[in-house]
């Protein structure tokens, strides 16, 4: 199309309204935009295939680099993500029914459905096919465009419609789930890089290095958005970027000691997400564990320490017990939380002991008492005696146990504290939790005058544990 319009221009040079190469490029950009957005959710896969083939043909027309406006249209569709939220038709119907009843003065109580519903993004699917079809030709131009936007290249920023500013982050859910992707109406380079790793991670080979170079940037906003983007890429279930770019990962982990509280707060959430979503990558999880241990024990901000403690306890409790890949929780991490029971700050002591006791009850006590629970109120006394005989080690409840014996116990625990995942080794799992009862009874020895709320909480947890 570009060649055709340029030829027409050459044939009539005296005509003032002859189309230029810029006009041809704009016309081609509009065509690509229409093709990317013409597919509807109800259309067949054949329509999606034809649209992607047409856009791919436009891209293949360029012998050299693909123009930035064409890349913009493709990348903006990628940046929207595979799922979009649209108005729920049922909500519209229900709202119309409520309005009609009000006009007739017949007020009815109607439970409105959700206003928005999630559905597959057809434009994303077309753009994904285009990238796959033209990967050899389009990968280098895309990488150059993204690197230019990330580096602040004025020429690239001038020619591109993609914003260099990050989206506004909205936190929701618990500590570990707080970094889920938020919707944004504006395409930005940070969101596009994240979404592109799901489509063609090979394109990001040079982009990851460009992003990681700004981890120590003097500007807080840029350092924060770089830390956030790399964290999301590293804990993503759909990528091995943390493994393939391990030096970048290690440099990112060092941000857990950043001088700014906002960066460390982001690091705490993302390190916890790595333990949750990358539990099979032992080396990554061990490095994340070391960083979290330091944050729990040495971070100067109370809120960040509490965030790390709460997140660790949530993961260790593992509410989704049916998960095929439980989170990576080592004994070192649990002991770091246990060390905060002796903190001078009441809130920190309370959260630490409460979280550990719930973990102990879930993973140690309930499995030991499953036979008794199965027997119910008529459980045979022999079953109770057997459970006590095989499960109870009274010495772990002795606050003033003999030092020699305690040293032996600590030595055994130390041997079981390895970077490997321990869920499949029942003996190792038990060893991880044996320090908790002694810690519980030790915390109960604090007088009510020094911390009445904690004493009450500890007593409640003791009563819960006594119930079969």
ABEGO torsion letter per residue (X at the ends): XAAAAAAAAAABAABAABBBAAAAAAAAAAAAAAAAAABBAABBAAAAAAAAAAAAAAAAABABBBBAAAAAAAAAAAAAEABBBBBBAAAAAAAAAAAAAAAAGBBBBBBBBBABBBBBBAAAAAAAAAAAAAAAAAAAAAAAAAAAAAAGBAAAAAABABBABBBBBBBBEBAAAAABBBBBABBBAAAAAAAAAAABAAAAAAAAAAAAAAAABABAAAAAAAAAAAAAAAABAABAAAAABAAAAAAAAAAAABABAAAAAAAAAAAAAAAAAAAABAAAAAAAAAAAAAAAAABABAAAAAAAAAAAAAAAAGABAABABBBBBBAAAAAAAAAAAABABAAAAAAAAAAAAAAAAAAAAAAAAAAAAAAEAABBAAAAAAAAAAABBAAAABAABBAAAAAAAAAAAAAABBABBAAABAAAAAAAAAAAAAAAAAAAABBAAABAAAAAAAAAAAAAAABX
